[in-house]
Amino acid sequence: MDQSQLKHLPSVGNLLEDIRIAELASSGTWLKSLVQSVVDVMRNDLITGNISGEINKAVLTERSVESVLQEYKKLTGSSMRKVINATGVVVHTNLGRSVYPERAIDWMQIAASGNVDLEMDLVQGLRGHRGRGVERKAALLAGSEDALVVNNNAAALWLSIRACAGDGGKVILSRGEIVAIGGSFRLHEILSETGCQLVEIGTTNRTSIDDYRKALTPGAIVLKVHRSNFSLSGFTEEVSLSELSGLCRENGNTLIYDAGSGLLHPVEDFGLPAHAVLHEDMATGADVVTCSGDKLFGGGQAGVVFGRAELIKSMRNHPLRRALRVDKTTLAALDGTLTHYLSGDHLENVPTLQLLSRDEKSMRDSAEKLNAELTMPTGWNSEIVTGKASVGGGSFSESELDTVMLQFTGPHNELEECHLRMRRGNPALLARISKKGLAIDFRSIPQQDIILLQDLISQAFKGSTK
């Protein structure tokens, strides 16, 4: 690079004086940092030769101003963009997991738009307990004496163990249940942060009731973890929750069960393997059960602890419970979701359950309607195909759901480009792509999003038209 070209680079001060930038904000502190970052990028592009065409002060100034305006537009818009999930993964962690029910959204808006009795007993005129009404609904649905809401299931499990075992207490766990969860978090690492002593028993593939019995000591906690994101097969042995419950009652030990996703409705009718619902877990005899609120529960991100009243009370009064509590909008979303279960209309109104229970005919009807509305670019074809979708969210890792897809085939080098244009749309459209083609999977698309597909796909195809 000719070092003399750097002399054409506009200064931060000159750019801030440009009327198009000066009128963006009354306070120049953060704006100055933004302009500086643009100038730094421009300087690096000059040094590396990434700027083509004529290079002079006027050209670089104009490019810099345009870059500042683009960055300003990004910063002053929403940091998140709506995405239509056509991947076939119903509970997609990278896309925010479960879609909220309409009632949850409405109640969140009420909570967000004004004051609510979050921690106020309006009858007594005194400070009340945060989330008490929501936790009562959760406890009733799970058949537990009490419940507690925290910010996610990892927090729920951490607090349960720390409050029940105390600092330095023993936690007995099968080696076959020392799992890794999303984002590279490992269960034994979370347990180490409780200050408790992890006692590993059995082997990866086989753990017997005698392994637990030999490890039991007074005051020790027995932890059982549902292996929701993987399974063991072959020469295996596992102790059931009911067996552990009997052993713990016999010896006076506390049993904590991490249920993972947590179910309030049976899933066998959806074509998935039988899985205990939360009130069955509680009835089996677990002292504490924890689960996520944003997976098969069908609500927002939260961790819910169910259990005996005195144990939940100790968690509620724990000093670190405040660090794990949720805000009023999260409670409102969970409240709206739980109320659908209480009313018995959850299958019709909780989107996650709607998607899991969607039948082939409704998906095929949607695919056929969309296919009839689209005009294929030259060299492209479409067909309706069947396939397999997944639950997602670390649930039912080895089970799949039947699905219907509208699959597009075209010039091989254009498939990914077309998908890129879909992802850059507004809203973005995230599809399935493979050697077979680019597919829109109707299993994971909420009904209200289906009407948006024609325009988004047509826009994406425009770049492929010959």
PyMOL commands that set and color helices and strands:
alter all, ss='L'
color gray80, all
select helices_A, chain A and resi 3-8+12-17+19-22+28-48+57-75+93-95+102-113+132-142+153-165+175-177+182-184+187-192+209-215+241-251+268-270+278-284+309-316+321-324+328-343+346-349+351-356+360-373+412-423+442-444+447-450+453-462
alter helices_A, ss='H'
color red, helices_A
select strands_A, chain A and resi 83-85+89-91+120-121+126-127+146-150+170-174+180-181+185-186+197-201+221-225+254-258+288-292+303-307+381-392+401-409+428-430+432-434+437-441
alter strands_A, ss='S'
color yellow, strands_A
deselect
rebuild
show_as cartoon
